[in-house]
């Protein structure tokens, strides 16, 4: 029961579009995702659902796309992360981040684009755990800045200065 999706020998074509009508309403793995288009690999299409696993989403061709094991401790996403994340595909990045937060049983995610060279930039995020009440953010070895979580568990650090071509963010949430 560990693997929600089993290894696939299928080589079916993905539609490369998540069927949003297949997504359970309000499920945290899909928080903030209103549509999702991705590139893919037919070698990973329609992986069989493991016994007791819960299918959460399919693509518009009906291929299994996102599933969790029965305990909710493992998420399977049959989207190749490589080029999707490198191409700044924010919905795919958010899907992977949300899945990690979900299986870790809470936390928060930064939802702004990664590795941009805008200066300054607003850093936005969302806390999926109601116990997280504030976030400390450090940008490019800079000092930590504390940011409060608002009533809908979002945080914003506005006009943050970045170092061109070496942008990274570390954030820690705490109650």
ChimeraX attribute file (.defattr): number of C-alpha atoms within 10 A of each C-alpha:
attribute: neighborCount
match mode: 1-to-1
recipient: residues
	/A:1	14
	/A:2	17
	/A:3	18
	/A:4	26
	/A:5	26
	/A:6	15
	/A:7	15
	/A:8	14
	/A:9	13
	/A:10	13
	/A:11	13
	/A:12	15
	/A:13	15
	/A:14	25
	/A:15	18
	/A:16	18
	/A:17	16
	/A:18	24
	/A:19	19
	/A:20	17
	/A:21	11
	/A:22	14
	/A:23	16
	/A:24	13
	/A:25	10
	/A:26	9
	/A:27	11
	/A:28	16
	/A:29	25
	/A:30	23
	/A:31	16
	/A:32	14
	/A:33	15
	/A:34	9
	/A:35	12
	/A:36	17
	/A:37	15
	/A:38	19
	/A:39	17
	/A:40	19
	/A:41	14
	/A:42	13
	/A:43	16
	/A:44	22
	/A:45	23
	/A:46	25
	/A:47	23
	/A:48	15
	/A:49	22
	/A:50	19
	/A:51	14
	/A:52	13
	/A:53	21
	/A:54	18
	/A:55	21
	/A:56	19
	/A:57	21
	/A:58	23
	/A:59	22
	/A:60	17
	/A:61	15
	/A:62	14
	/A:63	22
	/A:64	24
	/A:65	26
	/A:66	25
	/A:67	25
	/A:68	27
	/A:69	22
	/A:70	17
	/A:71	12
	/A:72	17
	/A:73	16
	/A:74	19
	/A:75	25
	/A:76	22
	/A:77	20
	/A:78	20
	/A:79	20
	/A:80	14
	/A:81	17
	/A:82	10
	/A:83	13
	/A:84	18
	/A:85	17
	/A:86	11
	/A:87	13
	/A:88	14
	/A:89	18
	/A:90	17
	/A:91	21
	/A:92	22
	/A:93	20
	/A:94	22
	/A:95	20
	/A:96	20
	/A:97	17
	/A:98	27
	/A:99	25
	/A:100	19
	/A:101	19
	/A:102	22
	/A:103	17
	/A:104	12
	/A:105	12
	/A:106	17
	/A:107	20
	/A:108	25
	/A:109	21
	/A:110	20
	/A:111	19
	/A:112	16
	/A:113	15
	/A:114	17
	/A:115	15
	/A:116	16
	/A:117	13
	/A:118	14
	/A:119	12
	/A:120	12
	/A:121	16
	/A:122	15
	/A:123	19
	/A:124	15
	/A:125	19
	/A:126	22
	/A:127	23
	/A:128	21
	/A:129	17
	/A:130	14
	/A:131	13
	/A:132	19
	/A:133	18
	/A:134	19
	/A:135	24
	/A:136	16
	/A:137	18
	/A:138	17
	/A:139	19
	/A:140	14
	/A:141	10
	/A:142	12
	/A:143	10
	/A:144	14
	/A:145	12
	/A:146	16
	/A:147	17
	/A:148	16
	/A:149	19
	/A:150	13
	/A:151	9
	/A:152	10
	/A:153	18
	/A:154	20
	/A:155	24
	/A:156	17
	/A:157	17
	/A:158	12
	/A:159	11
	/A:160	13
	/A:161	15
	/A:162	20
	/A:163	14
	/A:164	12
	/A:165	10
	/A:166	11
	/A:167	16
	/A:168	14
	/A:169	15
	/A:170	13
	/A:171	16
	/A:172	15
	/A:173	20
	/A:174	12
	/A:175	9
